[in-house]
Amino acid sequence: MDINQKFTPQNWPKHAETATQEGKNKFVGLWIFLASDTVLFASVFATYLALKDQGPVGMEFAAKDLYELPLAFAMTMLLLFSSLTSVYAMYHMKNYNFKGVQTWMAVTVLLGFGFLCLEIYEFNHYVHIGFGYTQSAYSSAFFTLVGTHGLHVVIGLVWISALIIRNAKRGLNLYNAPKYFMASLYWHFIDVVWVFIFTVVYLMGVLG
């Protein structure tokens, strides 16, 4: 299919993200990347679980007293809703509605930015009460796990923001449709990882 072909909602491909060979290559490449990233997160999860009870001598921080579950829940809701808005964006992409794609991707960015602000606030709070990165093996494992996820959020926000800005005047085509779809898929991966973090770190930490 010609990447420069003129489209309407009637002749727009149902699966525009893989309608070209370039799109198919991007799709396979992203899944390979996500597989390797899954190994990375599995490693930091295992490290956290192994070290979560290793606090500094004379200055133990119990998870049930440290973590603020309402804050973590609010962060979770922001990410889950951002995942939903990215689904709306892909729905509009399948219907060749570029304005809808841009609008819902922008909402996704705003929700993701809200999550990031809460995470920065959380980290700052922990550092001020003495639970810093170098405080103990436990604190190092916590900040590495949650911070690695936070870095992925930053990458996703920059990626989606760049797509919105760069394609603002181009409209939807077979060249940028795969890029929007891959960014959305990456964002869903970030959300799934956070659900595991919320469950393993915060929920099990407070209730365990």
MDTraj code that builds the backbone (N, CA, C; nanometers):
import mdtraj as md
import numpy as np

residues = "MET ASP ILE ASN GLN LYS PHE THR PRO GLN ASN TRP PRO LYS HIS ALA GLU THR ALA THR GLN GLU GLY LYS ASN LYS PHE VAL GLY LEU TRP ILE PHE LEU ALA SER ASP THR VAL LEU PHE ALA SER VAL PHE ALA THR TYR LEU ALA LEU LYS ASP GLN GLY PRO VAL GLY MET GLU PHE ALA ALA LYS ASP LEU TYR GLU LEU PRO LEU ALA PHE ALA MET THR MET LEU LEU LEU PHE SER SER LEU THR SER VAL TYR ALA MET TYR HIS MET LYS ASN TYR ASN PHE LYS GLY VAL GLN THR TRP MET ALA VAL THR VAL LEU LEU GLY PHE GLY PHE LEU CYS LEU GLU ILE TYR GLU PHE ASN HIS TYR VAL HIS ILE GLY PHE GLY TYR THR GLN SER ALA TYR SER SER ALA PHE PHE THR LEU VAL GLY THR HIS GLY LEU HIS VAL VAL ILE GLY LEU VAL TRP ILE SER ALA LEU ILE ILE ARG ASN ALA LYS ARG GLY LEU ASN LEU TYR ASN ALA PRO LYS TYR PHE MET ALA SER LEU TYR TRP HIS PHE ILE ASP VAL VAL TRP VAL PHE ILE PHE THR VAL VAL TYR LEU MET GLY VAL LEU GLY".split()
xyz = np.array([
    [0.0846, -0.1197, 0.0000],
    [0.0000, 0.0000, 0.0000],
    [0.0882, 0.1247, 0.0000],
    [0.0555, 0.2217, -0.0829],
    [0.1352, 0.3434, -0.0974],
    [0.1256, 0.4291, 0.0282],
    [0.2404, 0.4630, 0.0826],
    [0.2430, 0.5392, 0.2073],
    [0.1936, 0.6820, 0.1875],
    [0.1987, 0.7337, 0.0617],
    [0.1552, 0.8704, 0.0323],
    [0.0138, 0.8757, -0.0242],
    [-0.0559, 0.7647, -0.0230],
    [-0.1915, 0.7587, -0.0765],
    [-0.2852, 0.8482, 0.0040],
    [-0.3789, 0.9100, -0.0663],
    [-0.4789, 0.9934, -0.0001],
    [-0.5909, 0.9047, 0.0543],
    [-0.6290, 0.9304, 0.1792],
    [-0.7289, 0.8450, 0.2426],
    [-0.8507, 0.9239, 0.2879],
    [-0.9586, 0.8496, 0.3048],
    [-1.0817, 0.9001, 0.3642],
    [-1.1227, 0.7983, 0.4707],
    [-1.2190, 0.8308, 0.5554],
    [-1.2633, 0.7310, 0.6545],
    [-1.3128, 0.6009, 0.5906],
    [-1.3547, 0.6094, 0.4643],
    [-1.4082, 0.4916, 0.3977],
    [-1.2995, 0.3964, 0.3471],
    [-1.1869, 0.4508, 0.2993],
    [-1.0824, 0.3619, 0.2452],
    [-0.9598, 0.3505, 0.3354],
    [-0.9687, 0.4051, 0.4567],
    [-0.8583, 0.3953, 0.5530],
    [-0.8460, 0.2500, 0.6002],
    [-0.7264, 0.1913, 0.5964],
    [-0.7099, 0.0500, 0.6355],
    [-0.7521, 0.0257, 0.7802],
    [-0.8141, -0.0888, 0.8037],
    [-0.8592, -0.1230, 0.9379],
    [-0.7417, -0.1367, 1.0333],
    [-0.6305, -0.1909, 0.9835],
    [-0.5092, -0.2056, 1.0638],
    [-0.3979, -0.1236, 0.9987],
    [-0.4137, 0.0082, 1.0063],
    [-0.3184, 0.0981, 0.9407],
    [-0.1783, 0.0857, 0.9978],
    [-0.1690, 0.0452, 1.1260],
    [-0.0380, 0.0362, 1.1900],
    [0.0504, -0.0714, 1.1281],
    [-0.0098, -0.1702, 1.0629],
    [0.0689, -0.2775, 0.9988],
    [0.0363, -0.2903, 0.8495],
    [-0.0159, -0.1830, 0.7923],
    [-0.0538, -0.1867, 0.6505],
    [0.0676, -0.1797, 0.5577],
    [0.1803, -0.1323, 0.6085],
    [0.3025, -0.1231, 0.5294],
    [0.4086, -0.2135, 0.5903],
    [0.5115, -0.2443, 0.5118],
    [0.6196, -0.3273, 0.5629],
    [0.6929, -0.2573, 0.6761],
    [0.7076, -0.1257, 0.6637],
    [0.7728, -0.0488, 0.7711],
    [0.6932, -0.0594, 0.9008],
    [0.5612, -0.0531, 0.8894],
    [0.4774, -0.0658, 1.0071],
    [0.4902, -0.2033, 1.0704],
    [0.4956, -0.3064, 0.9882],
    [0.5119, -0.4425, 1.0399],
    [0.6465, -0.4581, 1.1103],
    [0.7512, -0.3977, 1.0512],
    [0.8840, -0.4049, 1.1133],
    [0.8853, -0.3358, 1.2491],
    [0.8199, -0.2198, 1.2552],
    [0.8116, -0.1471, 1.3826],
    [0.7372, -0.2298, 1.4868],
    [0.6312, -0.2957, 1.4447],
    [0.5498, -0.3761, 1.5357],
    [0.6330, -0.4902, 1.5950],
    [0.7063, -0.5620, 1.5101],
    [0.7905, -0.6720, 1.5571],
    [0.9033, -0.6192, 1.6457],
    [0.9644, -0.5088, 1.6024],
    [1.0744, -0.4507, 1.6790],
    [1.0328, -0.4074, 1.8178],
    [0.9121, -0.3500, 1.8285],
    [0.8653, -0.3066, 1.9607],
    [0.8415, -0.4256, 2.0521],
    [0.7857, -0.5342, 1.9996],
    [0.7620, -0.6521, 2.0830],
    [0.8931, -0.7133, 2.1310],
    [0.9950, -0.7080, 2.0466],
    [1.1265, -0.7569, 2.0895],
    [1.1797, -0.6693, 2.2029],
    [1.1628, -0.5385, 2.1870],
    [1.2070, -0.4459, 2.2912],
    [1.1315, -0.4697, 2.4216],
    [0.9982, -0.4860, 2.4128],
    [0.9182, -0.5078, 2.5333],
    [0.9552, -0.6388, 2.6025],
    [0.9918, -0.7391, 2.5236],
    [1.0350, -0.8662, 2.5825],
    [1.1625, -0.8475, 2.6625],
    [1.2570, -0.7724, 2.6069],
    [1.3823, -0.7467, 2.6790],
    [1.3581, -0.6587, 2.8006],
    [1.2639, -0.5654, 2.7886],
    [1.2317, -0.4781, 2.9013],
    [1.1633, -0.5566, 3.0126],
    [1.0881, -0.6586, 2.9760],
    [1.0250, -0.7443, 3.0753],
    [1.1310, -0.8158, 3.1588],
    [1.2383, -0.8580, 3.0939],
    [1.3496, -0.9216, 3.1650],
    [1.4125, -0.8225, 3.2626],
    [1.4277, -0.6979, 3.2180],
    [1.4840, -0.5940, 3.3051],
    [1.3981, -0.5748, 3.4292],
    [1.2684, -0.5601, 3.4111],
    [1.1807, -0.5381, 3.5256],
    [1.1721, -0.6617, 3.6147],
    [1.1780, -0.7796, 3.5548],
    [1.1787, -0.9020, 3.6353],
    [1.2999, -0.9050, 3.7266],
    [1.4119, -0.8565, 3.6767],
    [1.5352, -0.8536, 3.7556],
    [1.5247, -0.7575, 3.8733],
    [1.4733, -0.6369, 3.8481],
    [1.4641, -0.5391, 3.9572],
    [1.3537, -0.5774, 4.0559],
    [1.2491, -0.6445, 4.0087],
    [1.1468, -0.6961, 4.0998],
    [1.2069, -0.8013, 4.1925],
    [1.2842, -0.8924, 4.1343],
    [1.3473, -0.9981, 4.2141],
    [1.4433, -0.9392, 4.3163],
    [1.5171, -0.8364, 4.2752],
    [1.6107, -0.7699, 4.3662],
    [1.5359, -0.7048, 4.4820],
    [1.4243, -0.6378, 4.4510],
    [1.3451, -0.5734, 4.5556],
    [1.2921, -0.6759, 4.6553],
    [1.2375, -0.7854, 4.6044],
    [1.1807, -0.8874, 4.6927],
    [1.2875, -0.9510, 4.7814],
    [1.4087, -0.9602, 4.7301],
    [1.5175, -1.0194, 4.8073],
    [1.5695, -0.9248, 4.9151],
    [1.5588, -0.7934, 4.8910],
    [1.6204, -0.6966, 4.9804],
    [1.5211, -0.6135, 5.0613],
    [1.3921, -0.6366, 5.0421],
    [1.2933, -0.5473, 5.1050],
    [1.2949, -0.5507, 5.2580],
    [1.3503, -0.6541, 5.3159],
    [1.3569, -0.6618, 5.4621],
    [1.4954, -0.6279, 5.5172],
    [1.5825, -0.5807, 5.4296],
    [1.7203, -0.5496, 5.4702],
    [1.7356, -0.4002, 5.4965],
    [1.6940, -0.3562, 5.6132],
    [1.7045, -0.2157, 5.6489],
    [1.8341, -0.1848, 5.7197],
    [1.8653, -0.0560, 5.7389],
    [1.9881, -0.0171, 5.8072],
    [1.9811, -0.0461, 5.9562],
    [2.0930, -0.0776, 6.0146],
    [2.0986, -0.1076, 6.1575],
    [2.0559, 0.0155, 6.2375],
    [1.9587, -0.0033, 6.3257],
    [1.9153, 0.1055, 6.4130],
    [1.8188, 0.2019, 6.3489],
    [1.7825, 0.1780, 6.2221],
    [1.6918, 0.2716, 6.1552],
    [1.6068, 0.1963, 6.0548],
    [1.5209, 0.1122, 6.1056],
    [1.4361, 0.0312, 6.0193],
    [1.3157, 0.1120, 5.9698],
    [1.2841, 0.0917, 5.8440],
    [1.1642, 0.1518, 5.7872],
    [1.0703, 0.0387, 5.7483],
    [0.9625, 0.0198, 5.8241],
    [0.8655, -0.0839, 5.7915],
    [0.7770, -0.0350, 5.6776],
    [0.7521, -0.1218, 5.5803],
    [0.6740, -0.0836, 5.4634],
    [0.5354, -0.0329, 5.5024],
    [0.4727, -0.0991, 5.6008],
    [0.3372, -0.0606, 5.6397],
    [0.3317, 0.0781, 5.7026],
    [0.4455, 0.1247, 5.7562],
    [0.4507, 0.2596, 5.8137],
    [0.5049, 0.3614, 5.7150],
    [0.5738, 0.3139, 5.6131],
    [0.6408, 0.4027, 5.5181],
    [0.5511, 0.4419, 5.4015],
    [0.4920, 0.3438, 5.3374],
    [0.4160, 0.3700, 5.2154],
    [0.2814, 0.4344, 5.2441],
    [0.2452, 0.5295, 5.1602],
    [0.1164, 0.5964, 5.1698],
    [0.0250, 0.5382, 5.0629],
    [-0.0606, 0.4454, 5.1040],
    [-0.1451, 0.3725, 5.0089],
    [-0.2407, 0.4639, 4.9312],
    [-0.3023, 0.5652, 4.9939],
    [-0.3898, 0.6543, 4.9158],
    [-0.3154, 0.7255, 4.8031],
    [-0.1917, 0.7672, 4.8293],
    [-0.1125, 0.8322, 4.7256],
    [-0.0814, 0.7350, 4.6129],
    [-0.0405, 0.6146, 4.6494],
    [-0.0093, 0.5130, 4.5485],
    [-0.1338, 0.4771, 4.4680],
    [-0.2498, 0.4745, 4.5347],
    [-0.3747, 0.4445, 4.4653],
    [-0.4095, 0.5553, 4.3662],
    [-0.3882, 0.6807, 4.4065],
    [-0.4143, 0.7938, 4.3167],
    [-0.3227, 0.7868, 4.1940],
    [-0.1974, 0.7508, 4.2150],
    [-0.1039, 0.7350, 4.1039],
    [-0.1502, 0.6240, 4.0101],
    [-0.1995, 0.5160, 4.0693],
    [-0.2483, 0.4033, 3.9899],
    [-0.3678, 0.4438, 3.9049],
    [-0.4596, 0.5181, 3.9628],
    [-0.5773, 0.5621, 3.8884],
    [-0.5389, 0.6531, 3.7724],
    [-0.4422, 0.7403, 3.7941],
    [-0.3971, 0.8286, 3.6858],
    [-0.3421, 0.7473, 3.5688],
    [-0.2607, 0.6468, 3.6001],
    [-0.2026, 0.5660, 3.4929],
    [-0.3083, 0.4806, 3.4239],
    [-0.3998, 0.4236, 3.4999],
    [-0.5042, 0.3409, 3.4386],
    [-0.5936, 0.4241, 3.3475],
    [-0.6284, 0.5436, 3.3906],
    [-0.7091, 0.6309, 3.3062],
    [-0.6302, 0.6758, 3.1827],
    [-0.4993, 0.6953, 3.1985],
    [-0.4172, 0.7337, 3.0830],
    [-0.4102, 0.6202, 2.9816],
    [-0.4141, 0.4975, 3.0307],
    [-0.4179, 0.3829, 2.9405],
    [-0.5497, 0.3803, 2.8642],
    [-0.6582, 0.4143, 2.9331],
    [-0.7892, 0.4197, 2.8691],
    [-0.7948, 0.5288, 2.7628],
    [-0.7378, 0.6453, 2.7921],
    [-0.7406, 0.7538, 2.6939],
    [-0.6569, 0.7202, 2.5704],
    [-0.5499, 0.6442, 2.5894],
    [-0.4711, 0.6031, 2.4726],
    [-0.5490, 0.5031, 2.3880],
    [-0.6361, 0.4236, 2.4518],
    [-0.7257, 0.3341, 2.3768],
    [-0.8231, 0.4164, 2.2933],
    [-0.8765, 0.5236, 2.3516],
    [-0.9650, 0.6128, 2.2768],
    [-0.8926, 0.6712, 2.1560],
    [-0.7665, 0.7070, 2.1752],
    [-0.6881, 0.7635, 2.0649],
    [-0.6751, 0.6619, 1.9516],
    [-0.6481, 0.5354, 1.9865],
    [-0.6358, 0.4321, 1.8837],
    [-0.7701, 0.4027, 1.8171],
    [-0.8791, 0.4164, 1.8908],
    [-1.0123, 0.4012, 1.8324],
    [-1.0339, 0.5060, 1.7239],
    [-0.9965, 0.6297, 1.7535],
    [-1.0110, 0.7369, 1.6548],
    [-0.9144, 0.7188, 1.5378],
    [-0.7993, 0.6593, 1.5641],
    [-0.7070, 0.6330, 1.4539],
    [-0.7675, 0.5326, 1.3563],
    [-0.8313, 0.4298, 1.4093],
    [-0.8940, 0.3293, 1.3225],
    [-1.0087, 0.3884, 1.2423],
    [-1.0667, 0.4981, 1.2910],
    [-1.1759, 0.5645, 1.2204],
    [-1.1291, 0.6880, 1.1433],
    [-0.9994, 0.7014, 1.1296],
    [-0.9381, 0.8112, 1.0525],
    [-0.9822, 0.9483, 1.1040],
    [-0.9796, 0.9629, 1.2344],
    [-1.0149, 1.0894, 1.2983],
    [-0.8888, 1.1434, 1.3655],
    [-0.8135, 1.2229, 1.2919],
    [-0.6835, 1.2693, 1.3414],
    [-0.6992, 1.3611, 1.4623],
    [-0.8009, 1.4449, 1.4618],
    [-0.8226, 1.5345, 1.5756],
    [-0.8473, 1.4542, 1.7028],
    [-0.9238, 1.3463, 1.6914],
    [-0.9488, 1.2609, 1.8067],
    [-0.8221, 1.1950, 1.8570],
    [-0.7372, 1.1520, 1.7634],
    [-0.6087, 1.0923, 1.8012],
    [-0.5250, 1.1918, 1.8801],
    [-0.5111, 1.3115, 1.8267],
    [-0.4293, 1.4139, 1.8912],
    [-0.4847, 1.4528, 2.0276],
    [-0.6156, 1.4679, 2.0346],
    [-0.6780, 1.5107, 2.1597],
    [-0.6585, 1.4083, 2.2708],
    [-0.6873, 1.2822, 2.2410],
    [-0.6783, 1.1804, 2.3451],
    [-0.5349, 1.1445, 2.3797],
    [-0.4447, 1.1578, 2.2841],
    [-0.3029, 1.1388, 2.3159],
    [-0.2539, 1.2510, 2.4073],
    [-0.3038, 1.3723, 2.3837],
    [-0.2672, 1.4848, 2.4696],
    [-0.3196, 1.4639, 2.6114],
    [-0.4415, 1.4111, 2.6242],
    [-0.4970, 1.3802, 2.7570],
    [-0.4128, 1.2731, 2.8248],
    [-0.3660, 1.1754, 2.7471],
    [-0.2785, 1.0706, 2.8004],
    [-0.1513, 1.1315, 2.8587],
    [-0.0952, 1.2275, 2.7878],
    [0.0259, 1.2949, 2.8351],
    [-0.0013, 1.3697, 2.9654],
    [-0.1126, 1.4393, 2.9728],
    [-0.1464, 1.5151, 3.0934],
    [-0.1627, 1.4229, 3.2142],
    [-0.2301, 1.3109, 3.1949],
    [-0.2484, 1.2161, 3.3048],
    [-0.1151, 1.1535, 3.3458],
    [-0.0323, 1.1219, 3.2461],
    [0.0999, 1.0668, 3.2760],
    [0.1870, 1.1666, 3.3491],
    [0.1757, 1.2933, 3.3125],
    [0.2524, 1.3982, 3.3803],
    [0.2052, 1.4130, 3.5249],
    [0.0741, 1.4004, 3.5465],
    [0.0216, 1.4054, 3.6829],
    [0.0771, 1.2921, 3.7673],
    [0.0844, 1.1731, 3.7090],
    [0.1445, 1.0593, 3.7785],
    [0.2888, 1.0893, 3.8153],
    [0.3632, 1.1442, 3.7213],
    [0.5054, 1.1725, 3.7440],
    [0.5237, 1.2752, 3.8553],
    [0.4378, 1.3748, 3.8595],
    [0.4465, 1.4767, 3.9656],
    [0.4244, 1.4131, 4.1026],
    [0.3276, 1.3239, 4.1126],
    [0.3025, 1.2559, 4.2407],
    [0.4196, 1.1667, 4.2792],
    [0.4812, 1.1022, 4.1823],
    [0.5958, 1.0171, 4.2126],
    [0.7148, 1.1008, 4.2608],
    [0.7370, 1.2149, 4.1993],
    [0.8452, 1.3032, 4.2438],
    [0.8182, 1.3515, 4.3862],
    [0.6913, 1.3858, 4.4136],
    [0.6540, 1.4265, 4.5487],
    [0.6811, 1.3143, 4.6480],
    [0.6461, 1.1920, 4.6104],
    [0.6671, 1.0769, 4.6978],
    [0.8160, 1.0569, 4.7264],
    [0.8981, 1.0598, 4.6232],
    [1.0424, 1.0423, 4.6411],
    [1.0996, 1.1516, 4.7305],
    [1.0565, 1.2740, 4.7093],
    [1.1062, 1.3864, 4.7884],
    [1.0683, 1.3693, 4.9355],
    [0.9461, 1.3207, 4.9586],
    [0.9006, 1.2968, 5.0963],
    [0.9863, 1.1908, 5.1648],
    [1.0145, 1.0828, 5.0954],
    [1.0938, 0.9748, 5.1537],
    [1.2358, 1.0214, 5.1873],
    [1.2941, 1.0993, 5.0975],
    [1.4297, 1.1487, 5.1204],
    [1.4330, 1.2387, 5.2435],
    [1.3294, 1.3210, 5.2604],
    [1.3261, 1.4137, 5.3735],
    [1.3080, 1.3426, 5.5075],
    [1.2494, 1.2239, 5.5085],
    [1.2339, 1.1525, 5.6351],
    [1.3487, 1.0537, 5.6584],
    [1.4481, 1.0578, 5.5702],
    [1.5661, 0.9752, 5.5905],
    [1.5704, 0.8459, 5.5129],
    [1.4701, 0.8227, 5.4282],
    [1.4663, 0.7009, 5.3478],
    [1.5197, 0.7330, 5.2084],
    [1.6524, 0.7525, 5.1999],
    [1.7155, 0.7878, 5.0734],
    [1.7684, 0.6672, 4.9994],
    [1.8190, 0.6915, 4.8799],
    [1.8650, 0.5822, 4.7940],
    [1.9770, 0.5014, 4.8590],
    [2.0672, 0.5687, 4.9299],
    [2.1830, 0.5006, 4.9881],
    [2.1622, 0.4634, 5.1349],
    [2.0385, 0.4757, 5.1836],
    [2.0120, 0.4493, 5.3246],
    [2.0306, 0.3021, 5.3594],
    [1.9898, 0.2146, 5.2691],
    [1.9997, 0.0714, 5.2948],
    [1.9842, -0.0044, 5.1645],
    [2.0065, -0.1356, 5.1725],
    [1.9840, -0.2198, 5.0544],
    [1.8371, -0.2141, 5.0142],
    [1.7505, -0.2106, 5.1138],
    [1.6061, -0.2029, 5.0900],
    [1.5681, -0.0754, 5.0156],
    [1.6177, 0.0385, 5.0638],
    [1.5836, 0.1653, 4.9996],
    [1.6409, 0.1723, 4.8580],
    [1.7612, 0.1190, 4.8393],
    [1.8205, 0.1177, 4.7052],
    [1.7360, 0.0349, 4.6098],
    [1.6882, -0.0800, 4.6578],
    [1.6050, -0.1667, 4.5744],
    [1.4727, -0.0989, 4.5399],
    [1.4141, -0.0302, 4.6389],
    [1.2873, 0.0392, 4.6155],
    [1.3030, 0.1489, 4.5107],
    [1.3999, 0.2367, 4.5311],
    [1.4180, 0.3479, 4.4381],
    [1.4590, 0.3000, 4.2994],
    [1.5345, 0.1908, 4.2925],
    [1.5737, 0.1379, 4.1620],
    [1.4524, 0.0853, 4.0868],
    [1.3683, 0.0094, 4.1552],
    [1.2492, -0.0471, 4.0918],
    [1.1514, 0.0620, 4.0479],
    [1.1096, 0.1436, 4.1418],
    [1.0102, 0.2467, 4.1113],
    [1.0703, 0.3541, 4.0202],
    [1.1977, 0.3857, 4.0418],
    [1.2636, 0.4853, 3.9583],
    [1.2821, 0.4395, 3.8148],
    [1.3084, 0.3106, 3.7956],
    [1.3204, 0.2567, 3.6594],
    [1.1877, 0.2697, 3.5861],
    [1.0802, 0.2414, 3.6560],
    [0.9482, 0.2604, 3.5960],
    [0.9238, 0.4078, 3.5662],
    [0.9612, 0.4957, 3.6597],
    [0.9449, 0.6390, 3.6386],
    [1.0204, 0.6877, 3.5162],
    [1.1404, 0.6337, 3.4945],
    [1.2187, 0.6699, 3.3760],
    [1.1444, 0.6283, 3.2489],
    [1.0817, 0.5128, 3.2530],
    [1.0034, 0.4681, 3.1373],
    [0.8835, 0.5591, 3.1126],
    [0.8254, 0.6104, 3.2196],
    [0.7151, 0.7054, 3.2049],
    [0.7641, 0.8324, 3.1360],
    [0.8788, 0.8821, 3.1779],
    [0.9370, 1.0016, 3.1161],
    [0.9602, 0.9784, 2.9666],
    [1.0178, 0.8643, 2.9330],
    [1.0425, 0.8314, 2.7924],
    [0.9111, 0.8291, 2.7143],
    [0.8082, 0.7673, 2.7728],
    [0.6780, 0.7620, 2.7066],
    [0.6175, 0.8997, 2.6866],
    [0.6296, 0.9865, 2.7874],
    [0.5752, 1.1221, 2.7757],
    [0.6463, 1.2018, 2.6678],
    [0.7779, 1.1901, 2.6619],
    [0.8553, 1.2609, 2.5588],
    [0.8192, 1.2067, 2.4207],
    [0.8075, 1.0753, 2.4106],
    [0.7742, 1.0102, 2.2836],
    [0.6386, 1.0566, 2.2310],
    [0.5355, 1.0479, 2.3150],
    [0.4011, 1.0855, 2.2714],
    [0.3918, 1.2352, 2.2427],
    [0.4563, 1.3161, 2.3271],
    [0.4553, 1.4615, 2.3054],
    [0.5201, 1.4971, 2.1728],
    [0.6304, 1.4311, 2.1412],
    [0.6991, 1.4563, 2.0138],
    [0.6103, 1.4187, 1.8956],
    [0.5375, 1.3077, 1.9079],
    [0.4459, 1.2671, 1.8013],
    [0.3366, 1.3715, 1.7807],
    [0.2808, 1.4205, 1.8896],
    [0.1726, 1.5194, 1.8814],
    [0.2211, 1.6470, 1.8133],
    [0.3381, 1.6931, 1.8541],
    [0.3909, 1.8196, 1.8007],
    [0.4355, 1.8056, 1.6558],
    [0.5111, 1.7001, 1.6256],
    [0.5667, 1.6831, 1.4912],
    [0.4601, 1.6588, 1.3845],
    [0.3495, 1.5948, 1.4233],
    [0.2475, 1.5594, 1.3245],
    [0.1258, 1.6493, 1.3282],
    [0.1357, 1.7589, 1.4020],
    [0.0208, 1.8476, 1.4184],
    [-0.0342, 1.8980, 1.2855],
    [0.0545, 1.9236, 1.1890],
    [0.0110, 1.9776, 1.0596],
    [0.0150, 1.8742, 0.9472],
    [0.0537, 1.7536, 0.9797],
    [0.0673, 1.6512, 0.8757],
    [-0.0588, 1.5687, 0.8560],
    [-0.1383, 1.5593, 0.9594],
    [-0.2539, 1.4723, 0.9503],
    [-0.2146, 1.3266, 0.9677],
    [-0.3111, 1.2390, 0.9557],
    [-0.2888, 1.0963, 0.9751],
    [-0.2551, 1.0297, 0.8424],
    [-0.1514, 0.9481, 0.8430],
    [-0.1122, 0.8747, 0.7228],
    [-0.0491, 0.7416, 0.7624],
    [-0.0109, 0.6638, 0.6636],
    [0.0455, 0.5317, 0.6913],
    [0.1880, 0.5388, 0.7443],
    [0.2469, 0.6581, 0.7406],
    [0.3813, 0.6751, 0.7954],
    [0.3775, 0.6961, 0.9462],
    [0.2842, 0.7807, 0.9932],
    [0.2827, 0.8088, 1.1371],
    [0.1832, 0.7223, 1.2153],
    [0.0894, 0.6568, 1.1476],
    [-0.0051, 0.5700, 1.2182],
    [0.0656, 0.4604, 1.2986],
    [0.1669, 0.3915, 1.2407],
    [0.2382, 0.2916, 1.3219],
    [0.3074, 0.3524, 1.4429],
    [0.3553, 0.4762, 1.4299],
    [0.4251, 0.5410, 1.5405],
    [0.3300, 0.5691, 1.6566],
    [0.2104, 0.6167, 1.6250],
    [0.1109, 0.6382, 1.7302],
    [0.0739, 0.5060, 1.7970],
    [0.0562, 0.4034, 1.7164],
    [0.0163, 0.2739, 1.7707],
    [0.1257, 0.2153, 1.8604],
    [0.2519, 0.2248, 1.8175],
    [0.3619, 0.1710, 1.8977],
    [0.3761, 0.2476, 2.0289],
    [0.3570, 0.3798, 2.0231],
    [0.3644, 0.4600, 2.1459],
    [0.2539, 0.4199, 2.2418],
    [0.1344, 0.3941, 2.1885],
    [0.0226, 0.3508, 2.2719],
    [0.0495, 0.2141, 2.3331],
    [0.1045, 0.1236, 2.2541],
    [0.1361, -0.0102, 2.3045],
    [0.2424, -0.0034, 2.4145],
    [0.3432, 0.0813, 2.3944],
    [0.4469, 0.1016, 2.4956],
    [0.3852, 0.1557, 2.6248],
    [0.2904, 0.2469, 2.6099],
    [0.2263, 0.3068, 2.7273],
    [0.1458, 0.2034, 2.8048],
    [0.0800, 0.1123, 2.7337],
    [0.0078, 0.0051, 2.8013],
    [0.1042, -0.0835, 2.8802],
    [0.2202, -0.1082, 2.8243],
    [0.3212, -0.1886, 2.8940],
    [0.3620, -0.1213, 3.0247],
    [0.3842, 0.0090, 3.0194],
    [0.4197, 0.0850, 3.1393],
    [0.3103, 0.0717, 3.2456],
    [0.1856, 0.0797, 3.2015],
    [0.0738, 0.0694, 3.2949],
    [0.0669, -0.0680, 3.3602],
    [0.0885, -0.1724, 3.2811],
    [0.0852, -0.3088, 3.3356],
    [0.1954, -0.3271, 3.4398],
    [0.3144, -0.2766, 3.4097],
    [0.4251, -0.2865, 3.5048],
    [0.3897, -0.2153, 3.6351],
    [0.3252, -0.0988, 3.6241],
    [0.2893, -0.0255, 3.7457],
    [0.1868, -0.1024, 3.8293],
    [0.0944, -0.1709, 3.7662],
    [-0.0025, -0.2513, 3.8413],
    [0.0708, -0.3549, 3.9260],
    [0.1747, -0.4157, 3.8704],
    [0.2553, -0.5112, 3.9462],
    [0.3293, -0.4405, 4.0603],
    [0.3834, -0.3215, 4.0326],
    [0.4533, -0.2458, 4.1369],
    [0.3570, -0.2090, 4.2498],
    [0.2396, -0.1608, 4.2129],
    [0.1409, -0.1231, 4.3141],
    [0.1040, -0.2429, 4.4011],
    [0.0893, -0.3591, 4.3388],
    [0.0499, -0.4793, 4.4122],
    [0.1635, -0.5329, 4.4997],
    [0.2803, -0.5492, 4.4392],
    [0.3936, -0.6121, 4.5093],
    [0.4579, -0.5188, 4.6113],
    [0.4762, -0.3922, 4.5735],
    [0.5471, -0.2989, 4.6617],
    [0.4518, -0.2350, 4.7638],
    [0.3494, -0.1695, 4.7160],
    [0.2649, -0.0898, 4.8043],
    [0.1587, -0.1749, 4.8761],
    [0.0799, -0.2475, 4.7994],
    [-0.0320, -0.3205, 4.8600],
    [0.0182, -0.4318, 4.9532],
    [0.1087, -0.5150, 4.9032],
    [0.1618, -0.6219, 4.9872],
    [0.2467, -0.5663, 5.1014],
    [0.3113, -0.4498, 5.0781],
    [0.3936, -0.3897, 5.1817],
    [0.3096, -0.3383, 5.2972],
    [0.1971, -0.2768, 5.2651],
    [0.1118, -0.2185, 5.3692],
    [0.0270, -0.3247, 5.4385],
    [-0.0227, -0.4202, 5.3616],
    [-0.1126, -0.5211, 5.4174],
    [-0.0401, -0.6478, 5.4656],
    [0.0862, -0.6623, 5.4207],
    [0.1591, -0.7835, 5.4546],
    [0.2073, -0.7874, 5.5996],
])
top = md.Topology()
chain = top.add_chain()
for i, resn in enumerate(residues, 1):
    res = top.add_residue(resn, chain, resSeq=i)
    for name in ("N", "CA", "C"):
        top.add_atom(name, md.element.get_by_symbol(name[0]), res)
traj = md.Trajectory(xyz[None], top)
